[in-house]
Amino acid sequence: MRHLQQAPPMPHHTQWNVQHNRRALVPIVVMVAMAIVAMMLVALSAVTMGIDVAVVATGLAFLPVIPIAMLFLWIDRWEPEPGRMLLAAFLWGASIAIVAAVIGSLLFNLTWMAVLPTSNELALSLSITAPVVEEVCKGLFLVWLFWFRRREFDGVVDGIVYAGLVGLGFAFTENIFYLSAALREEGLEGGLVLFILRCVMSPFAHPLFTVMFGIGLGLAVQSRYKSVKVLAPVVGLVLGMVLHGLWNGSTLILDGVGFLYVYALVMIPTFVATIVLVVWQRRRLQKVVARQLPAMVSAQLIPPHEVPHLACLVSRGRWREHVRRQYGSEVEKGLRDYHAVVTEIAILFDRIERGAIGDGQEKLKEELFAGLYEVKARARNYPAALSAASKTVNHPNPYLRT
């Protein structure tokens, strides 16, 4: 098989590393710009609603952010994504997506009023305009990852993680404005009621809508069928819009009681189904890694004695803990990066084996091999770190059985 070829020589790695460092400047600049936009939005809330109201609203809106972000980081344990990319996903949702959605919704609503004179502008805005515009604006970040940062987007798990953080960022900023309005108009009691509805009962709403598109893009990456590559993202985006429309529109039916019906009969089952999908995809990823590790040994990318320790998260964790105690947190971080690159290469080998990757496989292979060389080069100052696997207690792994 083609993925068993010898890894490229070290001289290419140096060139890639220089190019990589140069490319890193652009994401940093973009993230700073998004952070500035997000702060301006919070400042706008303070100016229009009052500083005291904005501070309380921001604090309340932030409360669900940490637990939900931790959930997505837990999902991402097998192949941790770069921290700057995860932060960029959150900032995109909290800043650019919000601004674009406000402008887009305004234009759509003006169009509705001009083309379809009706007294139901609110219903059209909540049920159609907002879901369509907001899901497109949030999804643009995922499209950018899908096309231009393919190394960071190689399956359903990545789609769920990035989409969830984009949706979480969007919900955070949106909640600041809604809570500010409620606190100003209805006082603390009204603000707390809205806090319970938006931040306690349904903090996963926006992340869940966007995750539908992320799952669609992830299926497109994993599949070798052209029909799936085309239809899965479209179906995912439309499903996110439909869920969003049902969620918004439910407040307008049955004197607001429709919200509870949609929450119980649609949102909770969809949330549970997404959790089931996450667990299944994590198990699938473990099987993929375990199955491809022998091929990586044949390609002389990893030594044979590391195979049982790289094949499950428990053994990886014990290995990192041993290295952290012996050599410190910096060396442990290097080992964590090594584990992540090994997982990425295993996923790449699986996609090549199934014919689920296109013309960019050679470039991606070279980039991943170079990344492997980089983390190994960093470990040369502590050569025992990579060999420490033999000193850890192995965890029985059923996925290594043939």
Salt bridges, closest charged atoms under 4 A:
GLU134 OE1 - HIS206 NE2 3.91
GLU134 OE1 - HIS244 NE2 3.37
GLU135 OE2 - LYS138 NZ 2.82
GLU135 OE2 - HIS244 ND1 2.78
GLU152 OE1 - ARG149 NE 3.33
GLU174 OE1 - ARG198 NH2 2.73
GLU174 OE1 - HIS206 NE2 2.82
GLU321 OE2 - ARG324 NH2 2.67
GLU321 OE2 - ARG325 NH1 3.54
GLU332 OE2 - ARG320 NE 3.73
GLU332 OE2 - ARG336 NH2 2.91
ASP337 OD2 - LYS333 NZ 3.50
ASP337 OD2 - ARG378 NH2 3.17
GLU344 OE2 - ARG151 NE 3.17
ASP350 OD2 - ARG284 NH2 3.71
ASP350 OD1 - ARG291 NH2 2.70
ASP350 OD2 - ARG354 NE 2.96
GLU362 OE2 - ARG2 NH2 2.93
GLU362 OE2 - LYS365 NZ 3.66
GLU366 OE1 - HIS12 NE2 3.48
GLU367 OE2 - ARG151 NH1 3.91
